[in-house]
Amino acid sequence: MKKSWIRFIAFLLAFALPVFAVSTVVFLTPSRFEETFLGEFEKKVDRLYETEGEKIVIIGGSSLAFGLDAKLLSETLGKPVINFGLYATLGTKVMMDYTKDAIGEGDIIVIAPEMNEQTWSTYFNAEAMWQALDGNFSDFRHIDSDNYPAMLGSFWKFAASKAKYFKQELDISGLGIYKASSFDEYGYIANNRDKDYNIMAGGFDSGKPITFSTDMISPEFVDYVNEYVKYAEKKGAKVYLASCPINESALPLDVSMEDIEAYCTALEELFDCPVLGRAEDGVLEEGSPAYMIYPSGYFFDSNFHLNSAGAVLHTKQFALGLAPLVGKTADDIQIEEPEAPEIPEDDTVYEYDENEVYFTFNVSSDGVVSITGLSELGKAQTTLCTPVAYEGKKVSLIAPNAFNGGSSLVELTITDNILKIQNGAFRGADSLKKIHVLSETCATEPEDNDVAMRMLEGLSKDCRFYVPSAVLDSYKNNYFWFVYADYILGE
């Protein structure tokens, strides 16, 4: 019997010691993610809970971080505004959850997700949430208990990454705009805007088209929002829906005002709260989604991220929509609309590239070159390298289905001129196992790092991306590449 107890205690110690050691690394060592983009989360939560009296809380993703100047909006409306948008990878649900305990009498809450299926769902990313909480784990209490299993499941992975960064003293804050220092004290990205103009090839992200359709909204999200509305109203607050900024160039050519009005009507039928800027007779007014559609020159690196000129314009539209709710009129909104910044021209002439014979291309009216497919010669290859140039112009994009028909392709090298890999680019290349990404600036420079949210569609499950080892951690913590971290290896 004594030996059995000894074995049992030894078993407990063998189990408990690793748990204790890992927990020590996670909870007692300094934060390793506080300087990253997700490191801003703690400050947003602090401002939300430290603001006294009636307030306006605007919930969403990174379109708010890039597009809503809360200081300017607060000064214009005479009421504190909380910019509670950070990163769609966290999910809209968790941002709503974190506001619940801060809701007070007379508050105005606006929910403004980006226009895609993920943000209009109850999606939750536990790994991103751990990084956002690093250094202030007391904020864990605001997480919905339904998400506890996911948090527990991702704890060990988070612990391992933090231990690695702590031991090696790695700087993972990143360069460019995607880091905590880019935010001002109101949660708006006001700093590090070194290239403050539209840097998207062609002016918009064609891999993320925008449609006014409620098909993207999950029934679970509808139920969740409606319960949230009831909760907020019991506490004396009022909830509204609003639009994110929308890149006009990303809209279908046949979209009409009637389509947008029908979309808003459908929203109000689904949700138990009104649409901001929508009059009682159903007509759209300033501040409504129709007025949050802007020319592409006001955007930055996605169809939802604005440059600073666009942010002023978007802040004004929010002010116009909110004005009647705080006793003001359109005449009280004195925000001057800036001109869209000019985009520098690229006059570089690129030399002939021998790899172009393996691909087919499209050249847009403004000179943007996309890889659209494989030539017959390309379909027969087992290894390929993307070309740098086509007809003297830089190749910038890999379009959807670009590798369709490449059933023999096993290994691909993506040169550092490629700025965008679109959804389903690798469909049809079922044998592809290795994708070498040569760019060392892809994870640090905003114009070099855009990959689509559904880039993996059609790829084999055992395919991996190989990046320069010197920037491996930058890739894994990059705003765009983060969701693919498990598929990225160094070489």
Salt bridges, closest charged atoms under 4 A:
GLU54 OE1 - LYS79 NZ 2.91
ASP97 OD2 - LYS93 NZ 2.95
ASP101 OD2 - HIS142 ND1 3.28
ASP107 OD2 - LYS55 NZ 2.75
GLU127 OE1 - LYS157 NZ 3.24
ASP134 OD1 - LYS162 NZ 2.64
ASP139 OD1 - ARG141 NH1 3.76
ASP144 OD2 - LYS93 NZ 3.12
ASP196 OD1 - ARG193 NH1 3.52
ASP205 OD2 - LYS208 NZ 3.77
ASP205 OD2 - LYS420 NZ 2.81
GLU227 OE2 - LYS230 NZ 3.71
GLU268 OE1 - ARG278 NE 2.99
ASP301 OD1 - HIS305 ND1 2.87
GLU337 OE2 - LYS316 NZ 3.23
GLU376 OE2 - LYS379 NZ 3.44
GLU411 OE2 - HIS436 NE2 2.52
GLU447 OE2 - LYS195 NZ 2.30
ASP450 OD2 - LYS420 NZ 3.46
GLU457 OE1 - ARG427 NH2 2.61
GLU457 OE2 - ARG454 NE 2.98
ASP473 OD1 - LYS164 NZ 3.24
ASP486 OD1 - LYS157 NZ 2.17
GLU491 OE2 - HIS436 ND1 2.83
